[in-house]
Amino acid sequence: MTKTKAQQIMAATEARAADDVTAAIKDIATEFEPYIIKQRRHFHKHPELSLAEERTTSDIANQLDAMNIPYERPLKTGLVATLRGTAPDAYREDGTPRRRILLRADIDALPVTEQTGEEFASVNEGCMHACGHDCHIAMMLGTLQILRHMTDDIHGEVRIVFQPSEENGQGAKLMIGTGVLDGVDGAYAAHIWSEVDAGTVSCEPGPRMANTDWFRIDVRGTSCHGAMPQRGHDAVMVAAEIVNALQTIVSREISPYEPAVITVGELHGGTARNVIAGTAYLAGTVRTYGDSTHEEMPELMRRIVEHTAAALGAEAELTDYTIANYKVENDAASSERCRQAVIKCLGPAGQGHYRGTLSGEDFSEYLRRVPGVLAFVGTRNPKIGATYAQHSCFYKIDESVLAKGSMVAAQYAIDFLAEPTQEELDGPTIAAVAETNPDLAAKLRSAKATAAEARDAMHDARTARHAAIKGIHDARAAARHEEKRDE
């Protein structure tokens, strides 16, 4: 029976050069593109809310079983799979991988009633994959199809986390609590994104998604007859003034160069149309990038809330201020590695450019602990109506980008695991010091790097000197030639 391209790649015994690795990734991704799209449509049709992703988890497990990839279920929903490399140096003598990378895909949906009209639209009323997590599952399954056919090119171990409950900000912390980051050297995740053009991937360094905080404000006035407002203190009116006053924090308290958003998404108050409300409450979210702004925000809000209410004869209190997620900040080295993976797989035109967003993402919890990158896989395509924002009931994606996302993730994982470990870079002397004196080892690494830079500078100086001497020699020879010709 004729082997597929992926099977031929798996059966190859000779070591592949870097260009051949990328070519193999592209070939396998092309072969499995229909599979990736099919999986996306399946998971889109059967969305489940945070911490209730039971069928989703089971369906992912079935796919992993079909690929013979082992996995564990450390929580009620979600799972963790392991793909072992078979390169000669993938594991040390003690059985531990020389490097380990974590790839993460979130799997939960949103409480949104879908109105896309797609034939594979959600069959679960009031629940929709309106943020693209169905795509994340499908792209990760595609990545695994690529990597499982290329284990000889994997110089370490890949840990794959299908994470529940991203939308309510709990899943990352729950998964990390089970130990998924133990022994991990770096992390990667991708987010399908409606503001990045289809066919491109954005992975710039620095802040990419915002600190995400939740708040509640309780207002206490004095209720009275709706026709006698002078006899009470209107809690709804006070709440409305607080909504407006909070916006002055962004416009007058924070630098115009500092991104920040304060959104009041709920305002509840009153019991009857002819009764001035005695109580009300507001709830909303705060988004920031800057660390100092993030730290100052609760006190800035508390001052506005309390004094605005007092000026109107009422009382108000910031009764809750919860940090849901910290900002997603891409490590510079990881971002550059990802950019190179994009260029390898998609060409220079595949590089997306995006300023970042004040939306939040709990992948930040991984990046606070290990270096890594969150890549935005662009899906914006006006020609097919893929222009609606994340969380929209009309949210659509360009399915042609899914295999591209799988390729970039696979290339990133292979490249990351092929890089030398810190121990290999250190050499035996510094590695031995690091076991007992990490601070001294850090100083030795710095000295080693400085010495290497000095050697490079000396080499460049010698090269420049030789070039200058050659230039002088050539100029003199040319002058002599001119003199002879004039004679």
N, C-alpha and C positions, 0 to 999 in steps of 0.2 A: 504494500500500500504506500502511495506517495506521501511523504512527510510534508507537513506545512512548513512555512518559513520559520515559525517560532520553534518547531520541533528540530529543524535543521540547526538552528542557532544553539539550541540546548545540547545537541549531540556533538557539536564541534569540540575538538580536544586541544587545538592550538590556542595559545594565549592571544587575545585580541589587542591590537593597538588602539589608542584612544579614539581615533576616527572610526575604527571598526566597531567599537563599543557603541558610539552614538548611532551609527548606521543600523546596528542590531536593534537598538531601542526604537528607532523610527519604524523599522520593519514590523516589529512585534506590535507596536501601538496601532499601526495601520491595519494589521490583521484582526486585532481585537476591538477596533473602533465600533463595529456594530454591537458587540457585546456590551461595551461601556454605555452606549446610548440606550440599549435595552434595559440595563440595570437602572439607569437614571429614571427612565419612565416608570419602571416597576415601583421604585421607592417613592417617586413623586405621587403615584396613585394611592399609596398606602402610608400617609404621613402619621406620625404619632407625636404627642406633646412631650415636653421634658419629663424625664423619669418614668415615662410610660411607654418607652420604645421597645416593647417586648417582641412584637412581630418583626420589627426592623432588625433587632438583635438576632433573632432566630434566622431570618433570611440571609443576613450577612454570614452567619455561622455556616449555613448551607453552602454558600459560595466558597468559603474557606475549606470546607470539607472536600468539595469537588476539586480544589487545587492542592489538596494534601498539605495544607499549611496548618500547623498546630496553633491552638489558641486557648485562652483561659477566660473565665467570666468572673472577675473579682467583685463585681457589683451586680445588682438585680438586672440592670440593662447595660448595654455596651460590652465590649470585649477587647482583649489584648492578644494580638497574634505575634508570632516570632518566625522570621525567615533567616535561616542560617546560611552564611556564605560558605562556599566550598573552595575559594582560592587557597593556595597552599599556606598562606600566612594568616588566614582568617581567625584562627584561634591559637592561643598560647598553649604551652605544654600543660598548664594547669586547667585547661578547658575553658578559660574565660576568653571572650572575643577581644581582639587587639583594639577594636573601636566598636562603638554601638551608637546607632542613630535612631531617634524616635520620629516616626511619621504619624501625624494626627489628623483624623477626619471626624468632625462632629456629625451627629445623626438625628437630632431632634427637629421638630417642626414648630409652627406658630399657630396660635388661635385666630386664624384668618379664614374667612369663607372665600374660596377660590372663585374667580370670575373670568378665567382665561379662555374658556371654551375649548380647551385642548381635549383630545379624545382620551388622553391618559390623566385627566384632571382628578383631583382628590375625590375619593369615594367616602371619605370620613368628613361628615358635615362639620363646618366650623374649624377645620384643621387643614393647614396647607404648608407645603415646603415653599414658603415665600421668601426665604433667605438663601436658598441654594444648597442646603445641606444634603439634599438628594444627589446633587452633582458631586459633592465632596465624597460621599460614599462611593459613587460610581467611578470617579477619578481614582480613588484609592484602590478599588478593586482592579482597575486597569493597570495601575502601577504595580500591583502584586502579580498580575499576569505577566508583565514585562520582567520583573525581577526574578520570578520563579524559573523562568527560562534562561536566566543569565547568572546563576549562582556562582559559577567559576570566576565571574568578574566582581564578586562581592567580597571585599577584604575585611570582613567583620560580620556584624549582626544587625539586622533591621528589626526594630520593635514597632509594631503598628497598633495604634490606639484608635479604636472606633469609640468615640467619647459621647456619652449621653449629656443632656441637660446643659448645653451651652447657652441657650436663650435665656435661662434664668440665672446664669452665672455660677452655677454650683458644680457642673460636671468636671471641670479641670481639677478643682481642689479635691473632689471625691476620688478621682482617678489617681492623682498624685499621692493621696493618702494611702492608697493600696500599694505604693512602691513602684509605679511605672517608670519613675525617673532614676531608680537605683541603677548605677553603672552606666548611665547614658552620658554621652559626650557632646551631643548636639541635638537640636530639634528642628523639624520642618512642618509647616502646614500651608495649605493653600485655601483661599477664599474666592469663590466665583464672585465677580463684582460688576455691577451694572453701570458704573461710571468710568470703566476702563474699556477701551475699544477691543472688540472681539479679535482674536488672533495675536494679542499681545499679553505679556505678563509683566506686572510692575513689582519690583522687589527692592526699592531704594532703601538705604540705611536710615536709622533714626526712628523717631516716633511715627507710627503708621495708623494707629487707632487709639482712642482717647481713654483717659481715666474715666470710669463710669461710676457715678454715685447716685443713690436714691435718697429722697427726703420726704418727710411729712411735716406739715405745719398745722397746729390746732389753734383755732381762734375762738375766744370766749367773749361774747357781748352780753346784751340784756334783751330778751325777747319782749315784744309788746304787740299791740294791735297795729295792723298795717296802715291804718288811717291816723295813727298817733306816733309817728316816728320820733318825736321829741321826748317820748317817755322811755325810750330804750337806746341801745347801741347795736346797730345793724352789723351782725357778724359777716353776712355775705358781702356787704359793701366794704367792710374792712378787708376781707379776703381779696376782693377785687383790687383794692389799693395796694395790697402787698404784692399781688401779681405784677402790677406795673412797676412798683418800687424795686423789685428784685432785678429788673432789667437794667437799672442804673449801675449795678455792680459791673456788668460787662461793658457798659458804655462809658462809665466814669471812674470806676475803681481799678480797672485792669488796663494795662497797656494795649493800644490798638494792634500791636504786633503779637499779642498773646492770645491764641485761640481759646475761646470759652463759650459755653452755651448753658443757660439756665432755662429749662422748660417746665412749666406747670401743666401737667397733662390731666389732672383731675381737680375739680372744685366741687365740693359737696356741702350743701347747707339748706336749711329751711325744711319745714314740715307741712306748710299750707300756704296758699296763695295770698291770704290776707293776714299773715303773721310775720312780723319782722323776726328774722332768725336770731336765736341766742347763741348758736354755735355753728361752726363751719370748719372744714378742714381742706387743705390742699395737699396734693402729692405730685412729685415730679422727679426730674433727673437733672444732674449737673455733669457736664463734660468739659474736661480740661486736658492740656498737654503738659504745661509747666509744673514742675514739682512744687515750687513755692506757691503758685496759684492754687494748686490742689490742696495744699495744707491750710491755706488761709481761708478758703471758701466757707467752711462752716461758721467761722466767727463773723465774716462779712455778712452772711445771710442772717445770722442770729441778731445782729445789730439792727439791720433793716426791718426784720420781722417785729421785734419787740417795740422799737420806737415808732414805727408806723402805726401799730395798733394803739399804743399809748396816746399818740397825737389825736386819735379819733375816739378816745374814751373807752377803749377795750383792751383786752390782753391777748397776746399771741405768743406761741412758743414753738421753737424748732424741736419737735418731740422725737424726731428720728433723723439720723444722717448716717447712711450705711455705704461703705465703699464696696461696690459690687465687683468691679474689676479694675486693676491697674492698667496703665497704657501699654499697648503693644509697641515695643521698641526693637527694631531689627539691629542685630550685631553687624558691624561694618564688614568683617571678614565673611560672615555668612551671606550677607547681601551680595557681595562681589562673587562669591561662589555660585549663588543662584543666578546672577546676571550672566555669568559664563555658561551656565547650564541652558539658559534661555537662548543665548546666541548659538550654542552648539545644536540645539534641537529645532529652533525656529528661525535662525538667522538673525542678523542685526536688526531687521525690521520688526522682529518679535519683541523687542524691548519696549515695554509700556512705561509711560511717565504719568505719575499720579501724585498729587500733593499730600495724600492721606485723608483721613476722615475722622470726624468726632463720634462716629459710631464706636461701640465697644466690642471687645472679644476676650473671652477668658483664656485664649491661648497665651495671653500675657503671663499667666501663672507658671507656665513651662519656661518662658523666656526670662523670668525673674530668677530662675534657678540654673539654667544652662544656656549657652549661646545658641542662637538660631535665627530663623527668618520666617515671616509670614508673607507669602506671595499672593498678590491679587491677580487672579486669572480673568482677563477681560472677557465680557460677554455682550457689550453694547453693540447692537447692530440695528440701526433704524430701518433697514430694508425688510426685516422680518418682524418688526415691532418689539424687538428686545431693547426697550428703552426705559421701562418702568423701574422705579427705585426698589431697593430691597424692602421687604415687608409689605409691598403692594399686593392687593388681591388680583392684580393683572400681571404680576411678575412673570416674565418669560426670559428664556436664555437661548443663546445660539449654541446648539448642541455640537457644532463642528469644533468647538474649543475644548471639549472634554478630553479627547485623546491627547491634545497638546498639553493639557494640564498633567495628564498621566506621564507623558514623556519627560517633562521638566522635573517632576518629583523623582522619577527613576534615575535620571541623569545626576541629579543633586545627591541622591543617596549613594550612588556608586562612586562619584567623585569624592564625597566626604570620607567614605570608608577607605579610599585608596590613599588618602593623605597620611603622612607620618604622624605617629602619636607623639605626645610630649616627651614620653620616655625615650623614643627613638631619636628625637631632636636633641634631647639632653646629652645622650651618651651615658656610659656607665658611671662616670664620676658624679655628674650632677644628679643623676637618678638616685644614686646611693645617698647623697646629701639630702635630697628632697624627702626621703623617708623619715628623717629625724629632725631636719631643720628646714621647713618650707621657705622661711624668709630668706635664709642664706642662699637657697637654691634659686629663688627669684632674682637675687642680686647677681648670682653667677650667670644666669640666663641673660640678664641685661648686659653684663660685661661681655659675654660671648657674642651677643648681637652687635654691640658696639665695635668689637674687634672685627667682626665680619664686615660691617659697614666700612671700617677703616681699610680693610683689605680691598674691598670693592673700589673705594675711592683711590687707593694707590694704583690699582689696575687701570682705572679710567685715566688717571694722570699719566701713567706710562704710555698708554695707548695714544693719548693726545700728544705727548711729547714726540713719539715716533712718527705720528702723522705730520707734526710740525716740521720735523727734520726732513721727512720725505718731501714735504711741500717746498722747503728751502732748496733741497737738492734738485727737485724738478724745475724750480724757477731758474736756478743757476744754469742748468743744462739747456733750458730754453733760451736763455740770454746768450750763451755761447753759440748756440745754433744760429741765432739771429745775426751775431757778429760775423760768423763765417759766411753766411749768405750775403751779407753786405759787402764783404771783401770781393 
